Amino acid sequence: MHPLITFCFLSTLGLGTVLAFSSSHWFLAWMGLELNTLAILPLMAQKHHPRAVEATTKYFLIQATAAAVVLFAALTNAWLTGEWLILQLSHPAPATLTLLALSLKVGLAPVHFWLPEVLQGLDLTTGLILSTWQKLAPFALIVQTAPSTDPRLLITLGLASTIIGGWGGLNQTQLRKVLAYSSIAHLGWMALILQFAPPIALLNLSLYITMTSMAFLALKAFNCTNLNNLATSWAKTPILAATLTPVLLSLGGLPPLSGFMPKWLVINEMVKQDLPLPATIAALSALLSLYFYLRVCYAMTLTSPPNTFIKVTPWRLLHPKIHFPLALASIAALGLLPVTPAILAWFT
């Protein structure tokens, strides 16, 4: 694809997200979501591979369905209450319908089935955009509509996502599917706390985007998409492999890494809200996610390929050209736990 065309699509992608962020009217927010979807479709199908075309088709159908339900819910709310504003979603029926449609857009369980299959058919760069940037616009609308919905619905969606995200990744050998189930689990943690403490949910989203970006960029540098090929990563770039290991453990929420911070804050806030049982279930589901991250770390650091090529001349190895983003993402993913009070104060 020509760089100018790619720039146009990326600009439209950013425009759709900004439009969804800044709109207070449901019709403008729907336009932003549609721009977002239509701009990423050519980027997903640019390789002309059958799997990429299949993933693009699945993504288009799911996103079109969710956008149609959002527009239908907005029309229903306007019919029942006479209000088109996002913050005036006062009737419970359109509020519930809108939340379920936006959950389908981001991939919350139990409407998550499309996400692993779509992510598996994409290259790592487009998968990074789908796992990070494409979550922003629907999540911003979920934050605005959450006060109008039943708290039990969000808690149910959050618990289902944390359990399914942890359970579904246990038997996966494809790294893109592992990261897809990781995305589902992290979105579940955000949904659990959204109605009680939105700043903690935004902090969780920010850290998730940072750590997932580091994981995708490292896998792109390794040129690895499955667990078996990851065994060659240490021979290719040992420093990057040594850095990615604690980042994956941070995604699993292992202390004292940065990923422990949002889980700690979520559990603390849920206990304050007299919800000890959902907090316990979410904490136990984090162990499932930690297990499959440990599998990836084991394959990357403690195994070696049958024919190692450590002594191969350096000019035959591909070195990553993305040192600065990798360095920033690594620092954020590993060392933010000691400054938790300052970060929380900044978000609030």
N, C-alpha and C positions, 0 to 999 in steps of 0.2 A: 504494500500500500504506500502511496506517495506520502512523504512527510507532511505536506500541506493539508492533505485530506485527513490524515491522522490528527493533526492539530485542530482541524475544524470539528471533528467528532469529539475530541477531548474538551474543547471549549464548550460545545453544546452540552456535554455531560456536566461540566461545572455550572453552566447556566441553569440547567434543570434543578440541580441540587440547591443552588442559591435561591431560585424562585420558590422552591418548596419550603426553604428555611424562612424566607422573609414574608410569605403571604399570610394574610389573616382570613382569606376567603377560600372556601373549599374548592371552588372552580379553578382558582389560580394554583392552589396546591396540587390539584389533579393534573393541571397542565405541566407543572414541574416534574411530577412523577413520570408522565408520558415522555417528556423530553429526555429524561434520564434513561428510560428504557430504550427508546429508539436510537439514542446516540451510542449505546454500548453494543447493540446487535451487530453492526458491521465489524467492530473490533473483535467480537467473539468468533465471527465466521471468516475472518480474513485469511486463515490458513487453508481454507477450502478442503479440509479433511472431513470425511464423513462423520466422525465423532463430533467435530466442532460444529458442523451443520446441525446434527441431531441435538446437541446441547443448546444451540441458539434457538432452535425451534421450540424445545421444551421451555426454555426461559421466556420466550416471547408469549407462549400460551399462558403460562402461569402468571406472568406480570400483567398481561392484558385482562385476565380474569379478575385478579386482585384490584386493578384500577377500575374495572367496571363495577365491582362491588362497592368500592369507595365512593364512586360517583352516585350509585344507587342509594347508598346510605345518606349521602349529603342531600340528595333530592328528597328522600323520605323525611329527614330532619327539617328541611325547609317547608315541606308540606304540613308536618305536624306542629311545628313551633314558629314558622315564619322567619327562621334565622339561617343565614348562610355562613356565619362566622365560625371559625374552627373552635374557638373557646366557648361558643354557645351551643355545644352539642349536649343538650340537656335531657333529651328523651332517651330512656335506657335501650330501646330496640336499635335505633341507628348507631348509638355509641358502641354497643356490643358488636354489631355488624362491621363497623369501621375498624375496631380493634382486631377482629379476626382477619379482615382483609389485609391490614398492615402487617399482621403476624405472618400471613402467607407471603407477603412481599419480602420480609427479612429472613424467613425460614425458621420461625419458632415452631416447636413441636405442639400439637400433632400434625401440623401442615408443613412439615419439613422435608418430605420425601423427595422433592425435586432438587434440593441443594447438593447432596453428594453426587448425584448423577450428572448434573450440569457442570459442577466444578471439575469432575473427572474428565470431561471432554474438552476442557480448555487448556491453553498453554499457561505457564506460570505467571506471566505478566498480566494477562487478562484475568486470571484467577485471583491475583492480588487486588485488582480493581473491584472485582465482584465481592470479595470477602471484606473489603474495608470501605471504599468510597460509596458503594451502592447501598450500604447500610445506613448512611447518614440521613438521607431525606425521609425514608419511612420511620426511622427512629425518632427524628424530630417531631413528626406528626403523632407518634405514639406518646411521646412525652406530653404533648399538648392535650391529647384526648384522654389520658389516663385518669385525671381527676373525675371524669364523667362516668367512668365504668365501675363495675363491681370489683372490689379488691380481691375477692375470692377467685374471679376469673383470671386475673393476672398472676396470682400465686399458683393457680393450677397450671397455667401455661408455663410459668417459670420452672416449677418442679418437674413437669413432663420433659421440658427441654434439657434440664441438667441431667436427668436420669437417662434419657434416650441419647443425648450427646455423649455421655460417658460409656453407655452400654454399646452403642453402635460402632464406636471406634475400636473396640477390643480386638476384633478379628480382621482388621483391615491391613492389607499390605501396600496399598496405593497411598502415597503420601498426600495427594490432593484430597482423597476421601477422609483421611485422618484429620486434615485441617478443616474440612467441612463439618465433621462431627464436633471438632473443637469449637467452631463458630457457633453451632447450635447450643452447646453447653454454656458458652460465655454469654450468649444472648439470654439464656435462661436465668443466669445470675442477675443480669440487668433487669429483667422483667420482675424478679422477686422483690426488688427494692424500689421499683420505679414510683409507686404511689406514696411511699413513706419518706424517701429521701432521694429526690431526683439528682442532686449534685453527686451522690455516690454512684448512681447509675451512669452519669456522664463521665466520671472518673474511670469507672470500669470500662466504658467504651473507648476512652482515649488510650488506656493501657493495652486493651485488646488490639486496637489498630496498630500500636507501636510494635508489640511483640509479634503479631502476625506478619507485619511488613518485614521484620527481620527474618522470620522463618522463610517466607517466600523468596526474598532476595538471596538468602543463603542457598536455598535449593536451586535457584536459577544459576548461581555461581557454580554449584556442584554439577548442574545439568542432570539432576536425579529426580525421578518421579515415583520410584517404588522402593520398598525397604531393602531389597537385595542389592540394588545399585548404590545404595547409600554406604555400603561397606568400603567403596573406593574413595570416599570423600576425604578420609584422613590422609591418604597418600597424595591427593591433589592439593589441598590447602589445609594443612594441619591447624594453623592458627584459627581459621574460620570455623573449622569443625569443633575445636575446643571452645570457641565462643558460643556456637549454636547450642551446645549441650546444656549449659545453664539457662539459656533463653527458653528452650523447650520445657525444662523443669519449672521455670517461672510461669509459663503458660499453664502448667498443671497446678500452680498455686503453692509451690513448696517454699517454706520460709528458709532463710531470710531474704529471698529474692523479691523483686517488685510485684510479681503476680500474686503474692500472698496478701498484699495490702487490700485490694478490693474485696476479696473473699472474707477477710477478717472484718472489714467495715460492714459488709452486708450481714454477716452473721450477728455482729454486735447490735446492729440496728433492728434486726428481726427479733432478737431476744428482748430488746427494749419495747417492741410493739406487742409483746406477749404472744409471740409465734415460735415457741421453742421447737415444736415438732417439724414444721417446714425447714427451720434452720438446721436441725439435725439431719434430715433427709438430704438437704443440699450439701452439707459437709461430707456425708458418706458418699454421695455421688461424685464428689471431687476426687475421691480415691480411684474411681474407675478411670477418670481422665488421666490421672497421674500414672496409672499403670501403662496405658498405651503410649504416653510420652516416654516412659522409661524404656519401652520396647524400641522406640526410635533411637533413643540415646545409646542403647546397647548395640544396636546394629551399626551405629555410626562410629563408636569409639572402641568397642571391645571385640569387634570382628574384623576380619581382613578378607579380601577377595582371594580366590585360588591362585592367581598370578599377580602378585603385587608389583607395582611399577614405581617404587619409591626412588630408584636410581635412574629413572628415565630423565633425559636431559630437559631442563626447564622450558626450553622453547617449544616443546611438544605439549605442554600443559596450558590450559586456558586459565588465566588469572582474572579475577573479577575486576571490573572497571567502576564499581560502585562503592568505593571505600568509605566515603564520607557518610552516605545514608546508613550503611551498615554500622559504622562506628556510633553514630547518634542513637540508632535504634538499640544497639547493644547496651549502651550506657543507661538508657531509659528503662530497658527491660531488666537490668540487673541491680541498679543501685539506688532506687527511689524510696525504698522502705524506710530508711532513717528520717526522711523529710516528709513523712506522711502528714503531720499536723499542718505544715505550711501548704502542702498541695491541697488538702481539704479546705483550708481557709481560703485559698485562692478560688476554688470551685464554688464555694458558698458565697 
